[in-house]
Amino acid sequence: MYSATTQSISVTVKPIYLEEQSSPTESHYVWAYQVRIENTGSETVQLLNRHWRITDSMGRVQEVHGAGVVGEQPMLEPGETFEYTSGTPLTTPSGIMVGSYEMESTDGRRFDVEIPAFSLDSPHQPVQLN
């Protein structure tokens, strides 16, 4: 699992390779990622927008911007968590994702929360020893 905390908002991500949805012979690899967002601070915040940067093992980058996550813009009161699962396909057997959430506090202050970089690894990638 991968974790990061920004201004009392903790984000934890667990990527899962989906063998049954992938087709390596057709260069189609699919991952799910489980995200847990926890408000450890003292003020209520709302997740407004997301930004993802997805890089495959060939260095090709895809940027994803959008409102909320999985169709929601959750409010998180102090001590609350929000969890969701989403996914991404790649044409290579590995990659990396990183991003941020734009949050807004009840007083209207907006700030970005780091989504930690996490590795997308399949059992079909060649092993490299460094």
C-alpha distance (Angstrom), angle and dihedral (degrees) to the residues before:
residue distance angle dihedral
M1 . . .
Y2 3.78 . .
S3 3.83 124.2 .
A4 3.80 139.6 -176.9
T5 3.80 133.6 170.4
T6 3.81 125.6 -152.0
Q7 3.82 122.2 178.2
S8 3.83 92.7 -20.8
I9 3.81 94.1 -47.8
S10 3.81 111.6 117.6
V11 3.81 120.3 -159.9
T12 3.81 120.8 -167.9
V13 3.80 122.7 -176.7
K14 3.79 130.7 -168.7
P15 3.84 115.8 -172.2
I16 3.81 119.4 -155.3
Y17 3.80 124.8 -167.7
L18 3.82 110.8 -133.1
E19 3.80 105.6 -145.3
E20 3.82 93.5 176.2
Q21 3.84 92.8 56.5
S22 3.80 95.0 42.1
S23 3.79 128.4 87.0
P24 3.82 109.6 -167.4
T25 3.84 92.3 -177.7
E26 3.83 87.0 61.2
S27 3.84 94.3 42.1
H28 3.81 91.1 -112.0
Y29 3.81 116.9 137.2
V30 3.81 123.3 171.5
W31 3.80 132.0 -163.8
A32 3.77 133.5 -175.8
Y33 3.76 119.0 -152.7
Q34 3.78 125.4 -159.1
V35 3.79 114.7 -149.2
R36 3.79 128.2 -164.5
I37 3.82 118.4 -170.3
E38 3.80 115.9 -169.0
N39 3.78 128.1 -173.3
T40 3.81 105.8 -145.4
G41 3.80 92.6 166.7
S42 3.79 134.2 90.1
E43 3.81 100.8 -109.0
T44 3.80 133.5 68.7
V45 3.82 115.6 -110.5
Q46 3.79 135.7 -174.4
L47 3.79 126.3 -145.6
L48 3.81 105.8 -129.7
N49 3.81 107.4 168.6
R50 3.78 143.2 5.0
H51 3.79 132.4 -144.5
W52 3.80 122.7 -168.8
R53 3.78 130.3 -175.4
I54 3.82 110.2 -162.1
T55 3.81 117.4 -171.8
D56 3.80 122.7 -174.0
S57 3.80 124.3 -150.5
M58 3.83 90.4 -94.1
G59 3.81 90.0 60.0
R60 3.81 95.1 -107.9
V61 3.81 110.9 148.0
Q62 3.79 128.5 -150.0
E63 3.81 119.1 -170.0
V64 3.80 119.1 -155.1
H65 3.82 121.9 -167.7
G66 3.76 126.2 174.7
A67 3.75 150.5 134.0
G68 3.78 116.1 -77.8
V69 3.79 125.8 -35.9
V70 3.82 127.7 -72.5
G71 3.81 89.5 -7.6
E72 3.81 94.8 -52.5
Q73 3.80 137.8 102.5
P74 3.80 98.3 -160.1
M75 3.80 125.0 -156.1
L76 3.79 113.7 -139.4
E77 3.77 118.5 -160.4
P78 3.82 118.3 -162.2
G79 3.80 108.9 -65.5
E80 3.82 94.5 14.1
T81 3.79 126.6 124.0
F82 3.79 133.7 -158.1
E83 3.80 121.6 -158.4
Y84 3.78 130.6 -170.8
T85 3.78 141.2 160.5
S86 3.79 125.4 -137.9
G87 3.78 135.6 157.5
T88 3.76 148.4 -144.6
P89 3.80 136.3 -156.6
L90 3.80 125.4 -142.8
T91 3.80 133.2 -172.0
T92 3.82 90.5 -139.5
P93 3.83 128.2 64.1
S94 3.81 93.2 -115.4
G95 3.77 142.5 22.8
I96 3.76 144.7 144.7
M97 3.80 135.3 -109.2
V98 3.79 130.2 -159.5
G99 3.76 133.0 162.0
S100 3.77 151.9 133.5
Y101 3.78 142.7 -111.6
E102 3.79 121.9 -136.6
M103 3.80 107.6 -135.6
E104 3.78 131.6 -172.1
S105 3.79 125.8 -154.7
T106 3.81 121.9 -144.0
D107 3.83 89.8 -100.2
G108 3.82 90.4 60.0
R109 3.80 97.1 -104.0
R110 3.82 111.7 144.2
F111 3.78 124.1 -154.4
D112 3.80 139.2 164.0
V113 3.79 122.3 -113.5
E114 3.79 118.7 -154.2
I115 3.80 119.9 -119.3
P116 3.81 103.7 -155.2
A117 3.79 118.4 -117.9
F118 3.79 109.6 -102.6
S119 3.76 132.7 -171.4
L120 3.79 123.6 -119.3
D121 3.79 105.2 -152.2
S122 3.79 128.1 172.3
P123 3.80 127.9 -170.4
H124 3.82 86.8 -116.5
Q125 3.80 97.1 70.8
P126 3.78 119.4 101.1
V127 3.80 113.9 -107.5
Q128 3.80 113.5 -116.5
L129 3.78 120.9 -163.0
N130 3.80 115.8 -154.2
